[in-house]
């Protein structure tokens, strides 16, 4: 997933993914990890789409439409 172990543990303890802890170690199903990753990917894409929409509405793309000459 590309996150640190403490971050992963925090996700588990915050209830983002179900897990079992029969002893000292937490057990997580691969299907739950993949579902979480898919949800986060969808959320990130929606947020990025919204940012693009806001930039388009405010006219920010008109400012960058013409590339600046560097030399």
C-alpha positions as CSV (number, residue, x, y, z in Angstrom):
1,X,0.0,0.0,0.0
2,X,3.0,2.3,0.3
3,X,2.3,3.4,3.9
4,X,4.3,2.9,7.1
5,X,3.4,0.2,9.6
6,X,2.3,2.8,12.3
7,X,0.0,4.4,9.7
8,X,-1.5,1.0,8.8
9,X,-2.1,0.2,12.5
10,X,-3.8,3.5,13.0
11,X,-6.1,2.8,10.0
12,X,-7.0,-0.6,11.6
13,X,-7.6,0.9,15.0
14,X,-9.7,3.7,13.5
15,X,-12.0,1.1,11.9
16,X,-11.0,1.8,8.3
17,X,-10.5,-1.9,7.8
18,X,-11.7,-4.9,9.8
19,X,-9.1,-7.1,11.5
20,X,-8.8,-9.8,14.1
21,X,-6.2,-10.0,16.8
22,X,-6.2,-13.5,18.2
23,X,-2.9,-12.9,20.1
24,X,-0.3,-10.3,19.7
25,X,-0.5,-9.8,15.9
26,X,-3.3,-8.3,13.8
27,X,-4.8,-10.4,11.0
28,X,-6.2,-8.6,8.0
29,X,-7.8,-10.2,4.9
30,X,-6.2,-9.3,1.6
31,X,-9.7,-8.7,0.2
32,X,-10.2,-6.0,2.8
33,X,-6.9,-4.3,2.1
34,X,-7.6,-4.3,-1.7
35,X,-11.1,-2.9,-1.1
36,X,-9.7,-0.1,1.1
37,X,-7.1,0.7,-1.5
38,X,-9.8,0.8,-4.2
39,X,-12.0,3.1,-2.0
40,X,-9.1,5.5,-1.4
41,X,-8.2,5.5,-5.1
42,X,-11.8,6.4,-6.0
43,X,-11.9,9.2,-3.3
44,X,-8.6,10.6,-4.6
45,X,-9.8,10.6,-8.2
46,X,-13.0,12.4,-7.2
47,X,-11.1,15.0,-5.2
48,X,-8.7,15.6,-8.2
49,X,-11.7,15.9,-10.6
50,X,-13.3,18.4,-8.2
51,X,-10.0,20.4,-8.1
52,X,-9.8,20.5,-11.9
53,X,-13.5,21.6,-12.0
54,X,-12.8,24.4,-9.6
55,X,-9.7,25.5,-11.5
56,X,-11.7,25.5,-14.7
57,X,-14.6,27.5,-13.3
58,X,-12.2,30.1,-11.9
59,X,-10.4,30.5,-15.2
60,X,-7.1,29.3,-14.0
61,X,-6.4,27.3,-17.2
62,X,-6.6,30.5,-19.3
63,X,-3.5,31.8,-17.4
64,X,-1.4,28.8,-18.2
65,X,-2.7,28.1,-21.7
66,X,0.2,29.9,-23.4
67,X,3.6,28.4,-22.5
68,X,6.2,30.9,-21.4
69,X,9.4,31.2,-23.3
70,X,12.4,30.3,-21.1
71,X,15.1,31.3,-23.5
